[in-house]
Amino acid sequence: MHKFENSWLFQREKVDNLSKNISIIKKINSFFKSYNEIRIIDLGTGTGSNFRYLSKKIKYKNQSWTLMDLSKSSLNEAKKNIVINNKIKKINLKHDDIIKNIHQHTFKDYDLVTGSAFLDIMPLDWFNKFYKLNTNTKLVYFSINYDGYFKFFPKHNLDKDVLKLFNNDQKSKKNNKNKAVGPDCSDIINNCFSKTHKCYLFKSNWTDVKNKKFQLMFLDFCEKIIKKNRKTNLLDWIEFRKDNIINNKSKLSVNNKDFLAIKI
Ligand SMILES: C[S@@+](CC[C@H](N)C(=O)[O-])C[C@H]1O[C@@H](n2cnc3c(N)ncnc32)[C@H](O)[C@@H]1O
C-alpha cells in the first residue's frame, strides 16, 4: 500500500480500533500509574487514528501529544478531527520525514513513542537508527504491524499466488526511494529492543471483516499490485472477489501484530 489516501485511513480506523490488543493497553496504563504528565509522539500519524484511540485508552491526565507525518494533507485531516478530552493538555502537529531526517530527532522528550500501521513501510536500516535513538525511551508501542498473511472468504485457487505477490510488493521500494521491510517489521523491532527493553508481541488481527467498502478498498490495493506486476492471470481473482463482496458473500481477515517495549 504505497499511497495512503485519507479515505482509506478513516475507513480502517474502526477496524484497527477493534483489533488493537487490549493486554498491551493494560501494560501501558499500569506503567504510567504514578505519572503526573505523559509526553507522547505518534509517528506516521496519518489522519490521527492512533492518537484518537490511545488518548482515550490511556487513563491518566496531562497527556502532551506530538502528531508527526510526511503528508500535509493527512496532518490537516488529523487537525480537523482532533477530539479534545479532559486528559489532553497539549497537541503539537509536526510535518517531517522520519526516514530522511531520523538523525535530527531526539526522542528524549517523550515517555512513549508510538505509531500504528507504520512500521512495515520503514526500510531495514531505519530500525537500527531508530533503536539507537530510543535505547532509553521508557515505552515504545507500535500497533497493527502487518504480519504477512491475509485471506478472503470464500476460498479461490489463486489465493496463494495473490498473497505471495502482495507480500513481495510490501517489501518493494516505496515511491522509488526506500525498500520497505514489509511483514518482517515485528521481528526486526523486537530483535532491536530486546537488548534493553522487556518486549511483547501480541496479535491484532483484522478478523472476518464484512464491511463492503473496506473490503473493496483493500481489493483495490491488490488490483493495483497485480496490474503493476502485469500478472494478468490473477485478474480473474479480482473479479471473483468483487462479485462476492458486492453480493454480501465475502469477508476478509488480515494478520497483524502489536509491539510493546518497556525499558528495563
Ligand atoms: C498506513 S498509514 C497509517 C496512518 C495512521 N498511523 C493510522 O493508523 O491510520 C502510514 C502513514 O505513515 C506516513 N509516512 C510514511 N512515510 C513516512 C515518513 N518517512 N515520515 C513520516 N511519515 C511517514 C504516511 O504519510 C501515512 O500517513
The ligand as an SDF file (V2000), in Angstrom:
LIG
                    3D

 27 29  0  0  0  0  0  0  0  0999 V2000
   -0.7250    3.2450    6.7410 C   0  0  0  0  0  0  0  0  0  0  0  0
   -0.5950    4.9180    7.1540 S   0  0  0  0  0  0  0  0  0  0  0  0
   -1.0640    4.8290    8.8730 C   0  0  0  0  0  0  0  0  0  0  0  0
   -1.5650    6.1270    9.3870 C   0  0  0  0  0  0  0  0  0  0  0  0
   -2.0580    6.0950   10.8390 C   0  0  0  0  0  0  0  0  0  0  0  0
   -0.9840    5.8080   11.7570 N   0  0  0  0  0  0  0  0  0  0  0  0
   -3.2000    5.1370   11.0130 C   0  0  0  0  0  0  0  0  0  0  0  0
   -3.0430    4.1770   11.7810 O   0  0  0  0  0  0  0  0  0  0  0  0
   -4.2470    5.3430   10.3770 O   0  0  0  0  0  0  0  0  0  0  0  0
    1.1340    5.2860    7.2360 C   0  0  0  0  0  0  0  0  0  0  0  0
    1.4400    6.7540    7.4800 C   0  0  0  0  0  0  0  0  0  0  0  0
    2.8530    6.9410    7.5580 O   0  0  0  0  0  0  0  0  0  0  0  0
    3.1880    8.1510    6.8910 C   0  0  0  0  0  0  0  0  0  0  0  0
    4.5900    8.0800    6.4750 N   0  0  0  0  0  0  0  0  0  0  0  0
    5.1240    7.2950    5.5150 C   0  0  0  0  0  0  0  0  0  0  0  0
    6.4340    7.5150    5.3990 N   0  0  0  0  0  0  0  0  0  0  0  0
    6.7450    8.4710    6.3060 C   0  0  0  0  0  0  0  0  0  0  0  0
    7.9370    9.1530    6.6540 C   0  0  0  0  0  0  0  0  0  0  0  0
    9.0770    8.8760    6.0350 N   0  0  0  0  0  0  0  0  0  0  0  0
    7.9040   10.0780    7.6310 N   0  0  0  0  0  0  0  0  0  0  0  0
    6.7290   10.3680    8.2640 C   0  0  0  0  0  0  0  0  0  0  0  0
    5.5620    9.7620    7.9720 N   0  0  0  0  0  0  0  0  0  0  0  0
    5.5610    8.8320    7.0080 C   0  0  0  0  0  0  0  0  0  0  0  0
    2.2170    8.2080    5.7270 C   0  0  0  0  0  0  0  0  0  0  0  0
    2.0870    9.5300    5.2170 O   0  0  0  0  0  0  0  0  0  0  0  0
    0.9490    7.6710    6.3640 C   0  0  0  0  0  0  0  0  0  0  0  0
    0.1610    8.7000    6.9150 O   0  0  0  0  0  0  0  0  0  0  0  0
  1  2  1  0
  2  3  1  0
  2 10  1  0
  3  4  1  0
  4  5  1  0
  5  6  1  0
  5  7  1  0
  7  8  2  0
  7  9  1  0
 10 11  1  0
 11 12  1  0
 11 26  1  0
 12 13  1  0
 13 14  1  0
 13 24  1  0
 14 15  1  0
 14 23  1  0
 15 16  2  0
 16 17  1  0
 17 18  1  0
 17 23  2  0
 18 19  1  0
 18 20  2  0
 20 21  1  0
 21 22  2  0
 22 23  1  0
 24 25  1  0
 24 26  1  0
 26 27  1  0
M  CHG  2   2   1   9  -1
M  END
$$$$
